[in-house]
Amino acid sequence: MSFVMPAEWQPHERTWMAWMEEDYSKDSTPESAEAMHRAWAKVANTIVDFESVTMLVSAAHEAEARAYLDPRVETLIADIDDGWMRDSGPTFVKEGDQLAAVDWIFNGWGNQGNWASWENDDAVASLVARQVGVPSFRSTMVNEGGGIHVNGAGAVLLTETVQLGEGRNPGWTRSEVEAEIHAKLGTNKAIWIRRGLTRDYEDFGTQGHVDIVACFANENTILFHDQQNADHPDFSVSHEVKRTLEEIGGFKLVGVPAPTVLRDTHGVVDYSYINHYICNGAVILCAFDDPNDAVAKAILEEVYPGREVILVDALELFARGGGIHCITQQQPK
């Protein structure tokens, strides 16, 4: 297989999403469920101005979803467990003009049986591939789309606590993980970050997904989460990530300051501007009603020239364990 995963900034055919049906936030109320639905819909309704969007939703919740969604957003009836399409959906790859889908084993972010269920979501990648009409390749490795980020030129960002974590791939060596990643994504250079952000190891966390820590902005530039307040435990994480990337060398590094807020009612936050989504002609950027929203927007406008950077409130997404990048999955053109 000589398929290659295109970089996110390359042209898309559409964006895939999944409707979050169950409100499992720590403060779940009818009002919080409505806020959750508005948040998921706002992302879809923003992206559809730039490219097609398809939302997976169960038959029981289709009318609910349609009440929030722009009429241009398509819906596809499917049995789903959750709304994190980046992780349960396919990772699309290309060989010339031929499109295919990588179908990772999905086990609820490391077999988190205390709250996650995943029987339906483990079948989502192959379902989407059939809908698109492309072959899917089932991997033997547990992985999620939020645990990888590629530059389209051979490099891939990974996190030790994800692909090498005991909840996902016990017994796998680093070289075995790299071999499978390179075989499925067409990459040849694995860049390992030791761990993710602090909150990501608590309830509803992914155990260290890279897509809130660091990402490629082009073939030669890596953005990283820059927590500048020493009172937050991610202050040391940011310094370690920066040092790791500096030691690897070969890339321009751009720090994106974390939001100024440090805590919510449940502890330290993992709010991150790294968790943005690049679509055709635009960048959909997480907003937190924070002074650094404007700072992050200015940085991204510089690193993504020619794209409109649009701030979309992501507080309700992060309250449930992720951000805008986590609920979107691109299908390359």
Residue, then its C-alpha position, 0 to 999 in steps of 0.5 A: m500500500s503506497f497511500v499517503m495521508p494528505a495534510e489537513w490544509q490540502p483541498h477537501e471534498r467535505t467534512w464529516m461530523a457526528w451528532m453528540e446525542e448524550d450530554y455526559s458533562k459533569d453538570s448535565t442539565p436540560e440547559s447544558a444539553e441544549a448548549m452542547h447541541r448548539a455548540w456542535a451545530k455552530v461548528a457544522n454551520t460555520i464550516v458549511d459556508f466553505e465546504s460540504v458537511t455530513m453529520l452522522v446521527s441516529a434515527a432517534h435524534e435526526a429531528e433534534a439535529r435538524a432543528y439546530l443544523d443549517p439546511r445545507v448540512e447533510t445528515l446520514i443515519a447511523d448508529i453512533d455512540d459519541g460525537w468525536m468524529r476525529d477519533s471514530g471516523p476514518t483517516f483518509v489517505k490517497e494514492g494519486d487520485q485514488l482515495a481510501a480510508v484507514d480504519w483504526i481499532f477504536n476502544g474508547w480512548g484506551n478502554q475507558g469502560n467507566w464511561a465510554s462505550w464504543e461498539n458502534d463507533d468502532a464501525v463508523a470508519s468502515l461505514v463512512a468509507r462505504q458511503v463514500g465508495v472507497p476501500s478501507f484498510r483495517s489496522t491492527m493498532v488501536n489509534e484515533g485521528g486526534g492522536i496523529h497530525v501529519n505535514g503531508a511530506g513524511a512527518v507525523l506527530l505522535t504522543e507516547t501516552v497514546q499509541l504506546g499507552e497500555g490501554r491501547n496497545p500493550g506489548w507494542t514497541r515503539s518501532e512496531v507502532e512507527a512501522e504501522i503508522h508509516a505503513k498506513l499513513g505513508t509517513n517516514k518520520a515519527i516525532w514523539i511528544r512524551r505526554g499531553l496536557t494535564r486535564d486530558y488525563e482526567d475524566f473524559g480525557t483522551q490520555g494525551h492526544v497530540d491535537i491539543v498540544a502541537c500541530f503542523a501549520n505547513e510542511n515546515t512549521i509546527l504550532f505548539h500550545d504555550q502555557q505561559n502561566a507558571d501556576h498551571p501544570d501545563f507550564s512545564v508541559s509546554h516547555e518540555v514540548k518546545r524543548t523536544l521539538e527544538e532538539i528534533g530540529g528542522f521545523k519553525l516553531v510557533g508558540v500559541p499562548a494558552p487562554t489566560v483562564l487557568r481553572d474551571t469548577h472542576g480543576v485546571v483547564d486544557y483549553s487550547y487554540i491548537n485544536h483548530y480545524i483547517c477547511n477550504g479557505a478558512v480556519i475554524l478556531c476555538a474561542f473561550d471568551d478570553p483575551n487571548d482569543a484575539v492573540a491566537k487569531a492574529i497568529l493563525e492569520e499569519v501562519y495560514p495566509g489567504r485563509e479566513v480565521i473564524l472564532v467559534d465558541a468551544l467552551e461547551l466542547f471542552a467541557r465534554g473532553g475536546g474541541i473543534h478539531c476533535i469533532t471534525q474529520q476531513q475527506p480530501k478532494 
